[in-house]
Amino acid sequence: MGMDASPLRRSVSWLAPVALTFGLVLVTTSAAVGLSTPQSPLKASAGLATCPKRGGVTLQRFAFTPSTVPENGTATLNMTVANCTWKPFIGSVQTSGMDVCIVVDPIQQQVRIPRRRFTTLVMTYAVPQCAGTGTINGQLISRSGQQIESDSASFTSVVPPPSPTIVASPDSVMVNTAISLFSGSRRSRGR
């Protein structure tokens, strides 16, 4: 394209964390310059945490469902953060990576989890029109900025199968047969 995307990248990047905080739906208009942001972040669920013996705050699930997505479809990232401590947790989850052939800028979303609870965050990504593998990296970060845990999730973008094409001609056998049967039955009644 010949255009330096740096000024546009800076101008778009600040919007994503603001929109994530308030749960707004983002429309990805930055694909033309090689940027991507999730389409719709939302808090999906919360509940009692199933905690391992070691305790702590953990990133228990970080995966795409489904793992194979057609081009121009959507890929859904599910992230479950469990607070297995006896104190409330305030921190963030940061995601970044490649949406197949488009760079996904880092997005940091704050999480507040009561003690012995979990929260599941869901982010939906628009899959561009290019086949391949998309990989998003995630980091669980403490309030002080220290990385607690990290993980990555991948999905495969595939070319959708072609739609079946039915070719019909007005001179097809079925059309002529229906006319012949109809015409034949009228003649026999008239005689």
C-alpha positions, 0 to 999 in steps of 0.5 A: 500500500505504501502508507506508513501504518504507524500513525493510524496504529497509534490512533486505533490502539487506544480505542480498543482498551476503552471499548473493552472496558465498557463492553462495546462492540468494535467493528474492525475497520483497520484490516486494510492497513494490517491491524486487527481488534476483537469484534466483541469482548464480553464477560461470559460467566463467573462462579466458584473456582475449582482450584488445584492444590497449589492455589494462586491465580491461574489462567485455567483455559485459553482456547479457541472454539471451534478450532477450525473456522472458515475465511470471513467467519469468526473465531471465539477465544475463551479465557478462564481466570481462576482466583484460588486465593482467599483475597480478591484479585485485581489484574488484567489479561493481555492478548496479542498475536496474529489473526492469520495474516493480520497483526493483532495489537496488544489489548489489555482488559482488567479483571476483578475476581472475588476470592475462590471464584473464576471468570470466563472472558470471551473475545470474538475475532473476525477471521480475514479472507486468508487461509492459515493459522491464527495464534493469539498469545495471552498473559495474566498480569498482576495489578503491579504489572508482573506476569503471573502466567501466559498461554497461547491459542490457535485456530485454523482458517480454511477456505469454505467449500463451494456452494452447490450449483444447480443448473436447470434448463427449461428444456429439461426432461422433468419439464417436458415430462410434466407437460407430456403427462398433463397433455396425455391425460387430457387427450384420453378424457376428451376421447 
